[in-house]
Amino acid sequence: MRLAGAGAGLLVVASMLVPAKPVEAVDAAPAAGYTLSWADEFDGAAPDTAEWTFRTDLKGSQQLADNVKVGGGLMTIYLCPKNKSGANCQTTVDSGNAYTGGGLISKRRLRYGYYETRAKTNVGSGWHSSFWAAQMGGASPQTEIDGFEIDSNLPGYIRHNVFAWGQGYTPTSEVYDVGFDTSAAFHTYGFEWLEDSVKFYVDGTLVDEGDVPAAYPADSYVHNYLNVLLTSIAYKPLENPVDETALPGKVQFDYFRYYQRDAYADNDAPGGSYTETGTGWGATGIRAFAGLTGRYSCDSGTAARWTITPPATGTYDVYFYRAGGAGGQVDAPVTVWDGSTALIRSEVDLTQASGWVLLGNHALTGGTTYIVRIDRDGAGCIRADSVKLVRSN
């Protein structure tokens, strides 16, 4: 019998437990072809505030920046009761909440790739620890991916989730007996987010339990760019009461790592990788890739361009996402540039059905920025949305 969940944030045990396949605690590696794109090894003396902000909301408990420390190669979230004196716990808290937790939220927003952390949860019930990704700021509709949710009254059970908030979607979710005590030692947790699915890993082993891996195609659901969160909060005390004798407690993260195999550039991506020239630009009424927004112009001499960087040296298929429909230019030139050198040039019929169009295949150098450009040089409108590099060797 599969374990069921009672909403995001709490594990509920059914009468029978279904253990996952046994796994060994190893330093897990991502799938073949991935290259490390960004990491924080937590080897400094304080949280890197150029990369992270603090969780400071009031859900379940008061989350405090002061509860988050970095040292000894670890990021530690201290779990404290109100008015508790002692190391790493404030003596007073200006809040009606009895307990304080905390966490980090990445300033970067990421999309497809392999996400990984290594963590050890707290001893004692009453706390909800998570490794997850969501777009901060209340965007809806949007995606949420939970690499793990662990309630400390059930330290041997993990929940994986994929939520499509605001999209009329029943979340994919699975809770299972992982086969070890998550508070007794560090273990590695990862998830791989692709255009069509989300796959979850524990200590390098793919979780194959019920609803996970999760089918989650970009042509059906919104795939936002997401912030990464490493957090622990007190939550739902009636079902999971806090063990006062175990406080102060702590949840620890050894690192966070993000790997890429393919590269994407999108007009919705953070960081300014997309630019427009000319006049008459506006938002299309055609569904763009991953349910985000597309752009168009019908004015002469207009162009859009994306800067895109392959994560590693290799051979890549270069794709342009066609937001197709009536009124599009039938022979819109799309060119891939290395500086002033045109590597690939293709004419795309923008009146045809929406979807990825292969422009060509080329050897590209990792870490080098390339430009993909579409120009309006004929009748009809050009549309600009997404481009991608897919590793082919």
Residue pairs with C-beta under 8 A, 6 or more apart in sequence:
1 14
1 15
1 16
1 18
2 14
2 18
2 174
2 175
2 176
2 209
2 210
3 11
3 12
3 13
3 14
3 17
3 18
3 157
3 174
3 175
3 176
3 177
4 12
4 14
4 175
5 11
5 12
5 159
5 161
5 173
5 175
6 12
6 239
8 144
8 146
8 149
8 161
8 163
8 171
9 128
9 149
9 235
9 236
10 128
10 151
10 235
10 236
10 239
10 240
11 149
11 150
11 151
11 154
11 157
11 159
11 175
12 175
12 239
13 154
13 157
17 176
17 177
18 176
18 177
18 209
19 176
19 177
19 179
20 176
20 177
20 178
20 179
20 202
20 207
20 209
21 179
21 205
21 208
22 179
23 178
23 179
23 202
23 203
23 204
23 205
24 203
25 180
25 185
25 186
25 187
25 188
25 203
26 188
26 203
26 204
27 118
27 188
28 116
28 188
28 190
28 201
28 203
28 204
29 204
30 114
30 116
30 190
30 192
30 259
31 114
31 192
31 261
33 261
33 391
34 113
34 114
34 259
34 260
34 261
34 311
35 259
35 260
35 261
35 311
35 312
35 366
36 257
36 258
36 259
37 113
37 258
37 259
37 260
37 311
38 108
38 110
38 257
38 258
39 255
39 256
39 257
39 258
40 48
40 51
40 52
40 75
40 255
40 256
41 73
41 254
41 255
42 70
42 73
42 74
42 75
42 253
42 254
42 255
43 73
44 70
45 70
45 71
46 69
46 70
46 71
47 54
47 68
47 69
47 70
47 75
47 104
48 70
50 107
51 106
51 107
51 108
52 104
52 105
52 106
52 107
53 104
53 105
53 107
54 63
54 64
54 65
54 68
54 102
54 103
54 104
54 105
55 63
55 102
55 103
55 104
55 105
55 229
55 231
55 233
56 63
56 64
56 65
56 102
57 63
58 95
58 97
59 233
59 235
60 97
60 99
60 101
60 128
60 233
60 234
60 235
60 236
61 97
61 98
61 99
61 100
61 101
61 233
61 234
61 235
62 93
62 95
62 97
62 99
62 100
62 101
63 100
63 101
63 102
63 103
63 231
63 233
64 90
64 93
64 100
64 101
64 102
65 102
66 90
66 102
67 77
67 78
67 79
67 80
67 88
67 89
67 100
67 101
67 102
68 75
68 76
68 77
68 78
68 102
68 103
68 104
69 75
69 76
69 78
69 88
70 76
73 254
74 252
74 253
74 254
75 104
75 230
75 252
75 253
76 88
76 250
76 251
76 252
76 253
77 101
77 102
77 103
77 129
77 230
77 231
77 232
77 250
77 251
77 252
77 253
78 88
78 89
78 102
78 248
78 249
78 250
79 99
79 100
79 101
79 122
79 127
79 232
79 234
79 247
79 248
79 249
79 250
79 251
80 88
80 89
80 90
80 99
80 100
80 101
80 247
80 248
81 89
81 98
81 99
81 100
81 242
81 244
81 247
81 248
82 93
82 95
82 97
82 98
82 99
82 100
83 91
83 92
83 93
84 90
84 91
84 247
84 248
85 91
86 248
87 248
88 248
88 250
89 100
89 248
90 100
93 100
97 234
98 234
98 242
99 126
99 234
99 242
99 247
101 127
101 231
101 232
101 233
101 234
102 231
102 232
103 229
103 230
103 231
103 232
103 233
104 229
104 230
104 231
105 136
105 227
105 228
105 229
106 227
106 228
106 229
106 256
107 227
108 227
108 228
108 270
109 135
109 224
109 225
109 226
109 227
109 270
110 133
110 225
110 226
110 228
110 258
111 193
111 223
111 224
111 225
111 226
111 264
111 269
112 193
112 194
112 195
112 223
112 260
112 262
112 264
113 192
113 193
113 258
113 259
113 260
113 261
114 190
114 191
114 192
114 193
114 258
114 259
114 260
114 261
115 133
115 147
115 190
115 191
115 192
115 193
115 228
115 256
115 257
115 258
115 259
116 188
116 189
116 190
116 201
116 255
116 256
116 257
116 258
116 259
117 131
117 147
117 188
117 189
117 190
117 230
117 253
117 254
117 255
117 256
117 257
118 186
118 187
118 188
118 189
118 253
118 254
118 255
119 129
119 131
119 148
119 182
119 186
119 187
119 189
119 230
119 251
119 252
119 253
119 254
120 182
120 183
120 184
120 185
120 186
120 187
120 251
120 252
121 127
121 129
121 150
121 152
121 155
121 182
121 183
121 232
121 251
122 129
122 152
122 183
122 232
122 246
122 249
122 250
122 251
123 152
123 155
123 183
123 246
123 249
124 152
124 242
124 243
124 245
124 246
124 247
124 249
125 151
125 152
125 153
125 240
125 241
125 242
125 243
125 246
126 152
126 153
126 234
126 237
126 240
126 241
126 242
126 243
127 151
127 152
127 232
127 233
127 234
127 235
127 240
127 242
127 249
127 251
128 149
128 150
128 151
128 152
128 232
128 233
128 234
128 235
128 236
128 240
129 148
129 149
129 150
129 152
129 231
129 232
129 251
130 146
130 147
130 148
130 149
130 150
130 229
130 230
130 231
130 232
131 146
131 147
131 148
131 189
131 229
131 230
131 253
132 144
132 145
132 146
132 147
132 149
132 161
132 228
132 229
132 231
133 144
133 145
133 147
133 226
133 227
133 228
133 229
134 142
134 143
134 144
134 145
134 226
134 227
134 229
135 142
135 143
135 224
135 225
135 226
135 227
136 227
139 224
140 165
140 166
141 164
141 165
141 166
141 167
141 221
141 222
141 291
142 164
142 165
142 166
142 222
142 224
143 162
143 163
143 164
143 165
143 216
143 221
143 222
143 223
143 224
143 226
144 161
144 162
144 163
144 165
144 226
145 161
145 162
145 163
145 191
145 193
145 198
145 226
146 159
146 160
146 161
146 162
146 163
147 160
147 189
147 190
147 191
147 200
148 158
148 159
148 160
148 189
149 158
149 159
149 160
149 161
150 157
150 158
150 159
150 182
151 157
151 235
151 240
152 183
152 240
153 240
155 181
155 182
155 183
155 184
156 177
156 178
156 179
156 180
156 181
156 182
157 175
157 176
157 177
157 178
158 175
158 176
158 178
158 182
158 189
158 202
159 173
159 174
159 175
160 173
160 174
160 191
160 200
160 207
160 212
160 214
161 171
161 172
161 173
162 171
162 172
162 173
162 198
162 214
162 216
163 169
163 171
164 171
164 216
164 221
164 222
167 221
167 222
169 221
172 198
172 211
172 212
172 214
172 215
172 216
173 211
174 207
174 209
174 210
174 211
174 212
176 207
176 209
176 210
178 202
180 187
186 252
186 254
187 202
187 203
188 201
188 202
188 203
188 204
189 200
189 201
189 202
190 200
190 201
190 204
191 198
191 199
191 200
191 201
192 198
192 199
192 201
195 217
195 218
195 223
195 290
196 215
196 216
196 217
196 218
197 213
197 214
197 215
197 216
197 217
198 212
198 213
198 214
198 216
199 206
199 207
199 212
199 213
199 214
200 206
200 207
200 212
200 213
201 207
206 213
207 213
218 289
218 290
218 291
221 290
221 291
222 290
222 291
222 292
223 290
223 291
223 292
224 290
224 292
225 268
225 269
225 270
228 256
228 258
230 253
230 256
232 251
234 242
260 311
261 311
261 391
262 311
262 316
262 388
262 389
262 390
262 391
263 308
263 309
263 310
263 311
263 316
263 388
263 389
264 308
264 386
264 387
264 388
264 389
265 273
265 274
265 306
265 307
265 308
265 372
265 386
265 387
265 388
266 273
266 274
266 289
266 290
266 292
266 306
266 385
266 386
266 387
267 274
267 288
267 292
267 293
267 294
267 295
267 304
267 306
267 384
267 385
267 386
268 288
268 292
268 293
273 306
273 307
273 308
274 304
274 305
274 306
274 384
275 304
275 305
276 295
276 297
276 302
276 303
276 304
276 384
277 302
277 303
277 304
277 305
278 297
278 299
278 300
278 301
278 302
278 303
278 376
279 297
279 299
279 302
280 297
280 298
280 299
280 302
281 295
281 296
281 297
281 302
282 295
282 296
282 297
283 293
283 294
283 295
283 296
284 293
284 294
284 295
284 296
284 323
284 383
284 385
286 294
286 323
286 324
286 325
286 354
286 383
287 294
287 323
287 354
288 294
288 321
288 323
288 385
288 386
289 321
289 323
289 385
289 386
290 386
292 385
294 323
294 383
294 384
294 385
295 304
295 383
295 384
295 385
296 323
296 381
296 382
296 383
296 384
297 304
297 376
297 381
297 382
298 327
298 376
298 380
298 381
298 382
299 376
300 376
301 376
302 375
302 376
302 382
303 373
303 374
303 375
303 376
303 382
304 373
304 374
304 382
304 384
305 371
305 372
305 373
305 374
306 371
306 372
306 373
306 386
306 387
307 369
307 370
307 371
308 369
308 370
308 371
308 372
308 387
308 388
308 389
309 366
309 367
309 368
309 369
309 370
310 316
310 364
310 365
310 366
310 367
310 368
310 370
310 389
310 391
311 366
312 366
312 391
313 363
313 364
313 365
313 366
314 363
314 364
314 366
314 391
314 392
314 393
315 361
315 362
315 363
315 364
315 391
315 392
315 393
316 361
316 362
316 363
316 364
316 389
316 390
316 391
316 392
317 358
317 360
317 361
317 389
317 390
317 392
318 336
318 344
318 358
318 359
318 360
318 361
318 362
318 372
318 387
318 388
318 389
319 356
319 357
319 358
319 359
319 387
319 388
319 389
319 390
320 334
320 346
320 348
320 356
320 357
320 359
320 372
320 374
320 386
320 387
321 354
321 355
321 356
321 357
321 385
321 386
321 387
321 388
322 348
322 349
322 350
322 352
322 353
322 354
322 355
322 356
322 357
322 383
323 350
323 354
323 383
323 385
324 349
324 350
324 351
324 352
324 353
324 354
324 355
324 383
325 350
325 351
325 354
326 351
327 351
327 380
327 381
328 349
328 350
328 351
328 380
328 381
328 382
328 383
329 350
329 376
329 378
329 379
329 380
329 381
329 382
330 349
330 350
330 351
330 378
330 379
330 380
331 347
331 348
331 349
331 378
332 347
332 348
332 349
332 350
332 374
332 375
332 376
332 377
332 378
332 380
332 382
333 345
333 346
333 347
333 348
333 374
333 375
333 377
334 345
334 346
334 347
334 348
334 359
334 372
334 373
334 374
335 342
335 344
335 345
335 346
335 372
335 373
335 375
336 342
336 343
336 344
336 345
336 359
336 360
336 362
336 370
336 371
336 372
337 343
337 370
337 371
337 372
337 373
338 368
338 370
343 360
343 362
343 370
344 359
344 360
344 362
346 357
346 359
346 360
348 357
348 359
348 374
350 380
350 381
350 382
350 383
351 380
356 388
359 372
361 392
364 370
364 389
372 387
374 382
374 384
375 382
376 382
